[in-house]
Amino acid sequence: MGHVGMLPQTAETYRVRGKKREEAERILQDAVELDKLGVFAIVLECIPESLAKKITESINAPTIGIGAGRYCDGQVLVINDLLGMDESFKPKFVKHYAKLAQVIKAAVRQFVDEVRSGVFPDDAHTYH
């Protein structure tokens, strides 16, 4: 699996990559080289949609987009982002399909309250 564009494992800043012509050309060439090396797919992360389209049309390996627009062969979204588990983290490409952060906070508050009040654990949740 290849990976081009923004590389969160090593990035010092989280930003769109490939907006400038030179950087876009380097990303395209990296994708072409990865394809020649025989990767089974390439993740295109945080790049302009037009660059993702050009890469997808230029290589044989399937492209998987994360913040790379609609012209990739597939899409990925980190499950925590998809489920809205961190309301403070929302780059432009993230769509929250749920708002679990609110549900999780409410569940944790209820757990803490029940432990403090002695309601939990009760007989039904204790081995005898």
C-alpha positions as CSV (number, residue, x, y, z in Angstrom):
1,M,0.0,0.0,0.0
2,G,1.5,3.3,-1.1
3,H,0.7,6.7,0.4
4,V,1.2,10.1,-1.1
5,G,0.2,13.7,-0.3
6,M,-0.1,14.6,3.4
7,L,1.6,11.9,5.4
8,P,0.3,12.2,9.0
9,Q,2.9,9.8,10.4
10,T,5.7,12.2,9.6
11,A,4.0,15.6,8.9
12,E,5.0,18.5,11.1
13,T,1.9,20.4,9.9
14,Y,-1.4,19.2,8.7
15,R,-2.3,20.9,5.5
16,V,-3.3,20.2,1.9
17,R,-0.4,19.1,-0.2
18,G,0.1,19.6,-3.9
19,K,-1.5,23.0,-4.4
20,K,1.8,24.4,-5.8
21,R,2.8,23.1,-9.2
22,E,6.2,21.7,-8.1
23,E,4.7,19.9,-5.2
24,A,1.9,18.5,-7.3
25,E,4.3,17.2,-9.9
26,R,6.4,15.5,-7.2
27,I,3.4,13.8,-5.7
28,L,2.3,12.6,-9.1
29,Q,5.8,11.2,-9.8
30,D,5.8,9.5,-6.4
31,A,2.5,7.8,-7.2
32,V,3.8,6.7,-10.6
33,E,6.9,5.3,-9.0
34,L,4.9,3.4,-6.4
35,D,2.7,2.0,-9.1
36,K,5.8,0.8,-11.0
37,L,7.0,-0.8,-7.8
38,G,3.8,-2.9,-7.7
39,V,1.9,-1.5,-4.8
40,F,-1.6,-3.0,-4.6
41,A,-3.2,0.5,-3.9
42,I,-2.2,4.1,-3.1
43,V,-3.7,6.3,-0.5
44,L,-4.1,9.9,-1.7
45,E,-4.3,12.1,1.4
46,C,-5.2,15.8,1.6
47,I,-4.5,16.7,-2.0
48,P,-6.6,18.8,-4.5
49,E,-9.3,16.8,-6.3
50,S,-7.8,17.7,-9.7
51,L,-4.4,16.1,-8.7
52,A,-6.1,13.0,-7.4
53,K,-8.0,12.7,-10.7
54,K,-4.8,13.0,-12.6
55,I,-3.0,10.4,-10.5
56,T,-6.0,8.0,-10.7
57,E,-6.0,8.3,-14.5
58,S,-2.2,7.9,-14.7
59,I,-1.6,4.7,-12.7
60,N,-2.9,1.1,-12.7
61,A,-3.2,0.6,-8.9
62,P,-6.5,1.7,-7.3
63,T,-6.4,5.0,-5.5
64,I,-8.0,5.4,-2.1
65,G,-8.9,9.0,-1.1
66,I,-8.9,10.6,2.2
67,G,-9.5,14.3,1.6
68,A,-8.7,13.9,-2.1
69,G,-12.1,14.3,-3.7
70,R,-14.5,12.1,-5.7
71,Y,-12.2,10.8,-8.5
72,C,-10.4,8.2,-6.5
73,D,-11.3,4.5,-6.9
74,G,-12.3,4.3,-3.2
75,Q,-12.7,6.4,-0.1
76,V,-11.6,6.0,3.5
77,L,-12.5,8.0,6.6
78,V,-11.1,7.4,10.0
79,I,-13.9,5.7,12.1
80,N,-13.5,8.2,15.0
81,D,-14.0,11.1,12.5
82,L,-16.9,9.4,10.8
83,L,-18.6,8.7,14.1
84,G,-18.0,12.3,15.4
85,M,-16.1,11.1,18.5
86,D,-14.0,14.3,18.6
87,E,-16.0,17.4,18.0
88,S,-12.9,19.6,18.0
89,F,-11.3,17.8,15.1
90,K,-13.0,18.5,11.8
91,P,-10.9,19.1,8.7
92,K,-12.8,20.1,5.6
93,F,-12.9,16.5,4.2
94,V,-14.4,15.0,7.4
95,K,-18.1,14.4,7.5
96,H,-19.6,13.4,10.9
97,Y,-22.2,10.7,10.2
98,A,-23.0,10.6,14.0
99,K,-22.4,12.7,17.0
100,L,-21.1,10.0,19.4
101,A,-18.9,12.4,21.4
102,Q,-22.1,13.7,23.0
103,V,-23.4,10.1,23.6
104,I,-20.0,9.0,25.0
105,K,-19.8,12.0,27.4
106,A,-23.3,11.3,28.7
107,A,-22.5,7.6,29.2
108,V,-19.3,8.4,31.1
109,R,-21.1,11.0,33.3
110,Q,-23.8,8.5,34.1
111,F,-21.2,5.8,35.0
112,V,-19.3,8.3,37.3
113,D,-22.6,9.4,39.0
114,E,-23.7,5.7,39.5
115,V,-20.3,4.7,41.0
116,R,-20.2,7.7,43.3
117,S,-23.8,7.2,44.5
118,G,-23.3,3.4,45.0
119,V,-25.9,2.4,42.4
120,F,-23.2,0.6,40.3
121,P,-22.1,-2.1,40.6
122,D,-25.3,-3.6,41.9
123,D,-26.2,-7.3,42.5
124,A,-27.1,-7.8,38.8
125,H,-23.5,-6.8,37.8
126,T,-21.6,-8.6,40.5
127,Y,-20.4,-12.3,40.7
128,H,-21.9,-14.2,43.7
